[in-house]
């Protein structure tokens, strides 16, 4: 397989193509995106050669992001293989097959039992960020690409701050404390994103209102618990984005099917990653039921086919996804179902994007 795919004329640029798919308008070809680990990017650079624009070589459309610079309180100095963010969440690099991941080992609110405990925690503040360079980045990026900005995830950050197991027990053990934790997380997200959206008014195309509500076998929490503790905040976050004319992507791994009708009702515009091997996530059924209202993003199977299949298996999977999720010729952005892993053969990555490029045309 050649290192560069054959070039042919296109009638749309990356920005036009991505936005057309999101808006259910005609596209010249299926738009594409990529999520990948650092090891995959290193392997792609080795394949194409340093200095190559890999996304251009693979005809990947994707997004260009903009974000503020953190200028808040000095963060603790940790060993080289550890990290801490402005929430106080600490991670350590752990080696796995094909690379390393930053695995969380410290949750700053794990021992909180009362509202007073929450008061003693240093909650992030909007003033901890410099927004002054965001607009220039967005203006430059949107000349060719759709611009994304922001990430609001109250359930996920509840998991991070309390630890996954404790956060799943919180709503049952202490509803009052849970409501207060989620409120404080969400009110920061809303204020922080309003500040970003105001700084870049008219320039941002997409933001994420997202949460991992599903796992491999189905939901992590019940729909009633979601409705009580998290859905009201998702609704406010989606409304904030739409107030500024910004589309909303909702990322939700696993078997999240029971939540999709409510998410669509609240106004999400894009659903990622469509992990179709999980219960309830049949692509044709999702397209038939929700394809008029939302765009789908991802879906190329990343647990078995991409890392362990052959290039022919990958080509068949790309055709499968396009046939199911772009049956009306739009409303689908092809991408791997979450991050490409370091063990994924380069030949399979090339086969995915070559097939989308050569066979996803209209």
N, C-alpha and C positions, 0 to 999 in steps of 0.2 A: 504494500500500500504506500502510495506517495506521501511525502511529508506535507504537501499543500494540496488542498482540494481545487479542482478545476474551477476557475472563475467564470461566471456568466453574468450578464447584465441583470440588475434588479431594479424594480420600479419604486421601492420604498427603502428608506434608511432604517437603522435599528430602532430609533425612537418611534417612527411612524408605524413600524410593524408591531412593536410591543403594545403600543397604545391602541392600535386597531384591534388586536386580539382581545385585549382587556375590555374594549367597548363593543365587542361582538360585530365588528365591521370586517369587510373583506380584506384579506392579506395576500401578498404575492407568494409567500411561502410561510410555513410554520415557523414562528420565532423560537429562538432557543436561548437557554440560560445555562449557567454552570455553578455548582457548589462543589468544592473539593478541598481536601486537606493540604497542608503545606508540602507533604511528601509527594502528592500527585503533581502539584505545580512544579516541584523540582524535577520530577520525571519528565514532564512535558517540556521543560526548558532544555533538558538533556537531549530529548528527541528532536526538537525543532532548532536548537541552537540558541545560545544566549543572545538577547537583544531582539528576538522575534516577538512580534505581537501575537501571542498565542490565540487570543480570542478572535482576532482578525483571520488568522490562518485556519481556524476551525469554523469561521462564519457564525460565531456566537454573538447574539444581540445583547442580552443582559441589560443591567442597569448601571448607572453611575451614582454613587452615594455622596451625601454631604452631611457633616456633623460638626458640632462645636468642639472646641479644645477644652479639656479639663484644666482648670486653674484653681481648684479648691484646696483644702487642707492637704499638707504633705502626707502621702501614703507611707505606711511602714516599709522599711527596707528588709527584704526577705532574701534567703538563699537564691542562687541563680536559677534553680529549677522550680521555684515557687513564685506565685503571683497573688496580688490582692487588688480588688477593685474598690471604687468609692462607696460601695455598699458594705465593705468589710468582708466580703466573701473571699475565702482563700483556697487556692488550688495548687496542686503539685503535678509536675510532669511525670506521667507513668507510661512506660514502654508497652506497646502492644504489637501484634503482628503487623508489620508494614509501617510502623511509625510510633508517635507518641501523642498522648492526649493530656490536656490539663484537667485533672480529676479533682473535684471539690473535696476538701477534707475539713473545712471549718464553716459552720453556719452561725453568724453573729447573734441571732436571736433564738438559738436552740434552747436555751435555759429560761427564756422569758415566761413568766407565769401571770403577771399582772400588768395593768395599764402603766403603773409606775415604772416597770421594767422597760416598757416601750419608750417612755419619756426619757430614760437615761441613754437610749441609743441615739447615735448621731445620724439622723435621717438626712439623705442628700437634699441639697438646696439648689434652686434654679441659679442662684448667684455663683455657683461653683464652676460655671462654664463661660467661655468666651465665644460668642456667636458671630463675631464681626467678620470672619472670613467665609462664612457659609454661603452667602449670597453669590459671591464671585465664583465659587466652585460650582454652584448650581447653574449659573448663567452659562458658564463654559461647557458643562456637561450636556446640557439640554440642546446644544446645537446638533448633536448627533444621537444622543441616547436619552431614554427615559430616566428621570432622576428619582431616587428613593431617599427617604429620610425618616429615621425614627423606628422605635421598637417598644411597644407597650404590651406587657405580659404579666398581669397581676397574679395569676395562678402560679406561673413559673417562678416568679420572684418570691412568692410565699414559700414555694419549695426550697429555693436557695437560702432564704433567710432563716428558716426553721429546720431545714433538713427534710428530705422527701417523706420519710415515714411519719414524723411528727406533724408535718403540714397536712397529710392525709387524715390524721386523727383529729386535728384541731377543730374542724366544724362540728364534730360530734361531742368532743370532750369539753370544749369551751367556745360556744358560738360567739359570745360577746367579745372575747379576745380576738377571735378570728376576724370578725367584722372590722375591728379596729386596725389590725395588721393590714388587711386588704385595703381599707380606706386610706391609710397613710401611704402605702405603696402607690395606689392609684392616683391620689391627689398630687403626688410628686410627678408622676408620668404626665398627667394632664397639664400641669403648669409648665413643665419642662418642654413638652411638645408644642404647646401654644406659643411659647417663646421662639422655638425654632421655626414654626410655621409662619409666624409674623415676620421674622427676619427674612424669610425666603418666600414671601407672599407671591403667589402666581407662578412659582418656579418648580414646585415639588409635584411630582406625578403620583407617587405611591408611598405609603407608609405601612408598617406592620402593626396590626392589633392581633396578637397571637398568643398561643398557649398550647402546651402539649397535654391535651385532655385525654388522648388515647394512648394505648400501648398495643403490643403485638396481638393480644387476645380480645381487646375491646376497651371500653372506657376505664379511666383511672378513678373517676368519681361518678356518682349518679347524676342524672339530669336534674332532679330536684335540688341537690346540693349546688350544682352549677348555677341554677336559676337564682338561688338565694344569695350566694356569696360572691359570684364572679360576673355573671351575665349583666347585672346593672352597670357595672364599671366598663365592661366591653361595649355596651350600648353607648355610654357617654364618650368613650374613646373613638368609636366609629363616627359618632355625630360630630366630634371635634374635627376629625379629618375631612369629613364631607363639608363642614362649614367653610373650609379653605379650598374646596374643590379638589381634594386629594383622594385618590382611590385607596382602598384598604385591602391588603393581603393578610389572610389568616393562615398561619402555619400551624399544622396540627398533625403530629405523627400518629401512626397506628390506626386502630379501629375507632375512629371518632364519629362514625355515622350517626349515632343518636343525637349529637349536638348540631349537625349541619342544618336542619330546618330552622332552628332558632337563630343560628349565626346568619343564615341568609335573610331571615326576617329582620334582623338587626341591621343588615346592610353591607355585609362583606362583599367585596367585588372579585377577589381572587382567592382560590383555595389551593394550598400547597401542603404536603407533597403528593397526595393521592396514593397512599401505600396500598395498592390494590390486592395484595396477598392477605390483608387483614379482614376480619369479619365485617360485612356490610359495605365494603369499599369497591364493589364491582364498578368498573369504569363506565360501561355502557349504561348501567342503571343510574349512576350519578349524572351522566350527561343528559339522559332522558328526563330526569326529574328536576335538575337544577341548571342545565346548560343554557337556558334563556336568561338566567339571572346572574350567574357567576362565570368567570374564566378559571380554567384549571391550569396549574403550574406544577411541573415535575413528572411523576408517574413512572419513568423508566426504571425498572426494578433493580434495586441496588443491594439486595441481600444475597441473591444467588446468581442472577444472570450477568450483571456487569462484572462482579469480581471473579466468578468461577465459570461462566459460560464461554462459548467460542464467539468470534466475530459474527458468524452467521446467526447464532442465537441472539446476539445484540441487535442485528439488523431486523430480525423477525419481531423482536420486542418493540423496536421503534415503530415499525409498521402497525403493530397491535395498538400502541398508544395513540397514534395519529388517527387510525380508523375509529377508535372508540371515543376519543375526547375532542377530535376535530371533525366529527361526522358532518357538521354543517359548514365546514371550511374555515372556521374561526373559533375563538374562545378557548384556545389552548396554547400554552408556552411550554415547549418540550425541554425537559431538564432531567438529570438524575433524581431519583427519589431520595433526597438528602445528599450529604457529602460523598463524593467519590472517595474511596479509601485507597491507601497506599499500596494495597495488594492488587488493585485493579490493573490488568494488562493495558499497556498503551494502545495495543491493537484494538481493544474493545472500546476505548474512548474514541479513537478515530472512527471506528465503525458506527458509533452512535451518531456523531455529528455529520459524518459523510452521508449516512442514510437520510437524516433529516434534511440535509442540503440538497440531495439529488432527487429524493422521492416525496418531499413534503411541499411540492410546488402546486400552484393553481394557475 
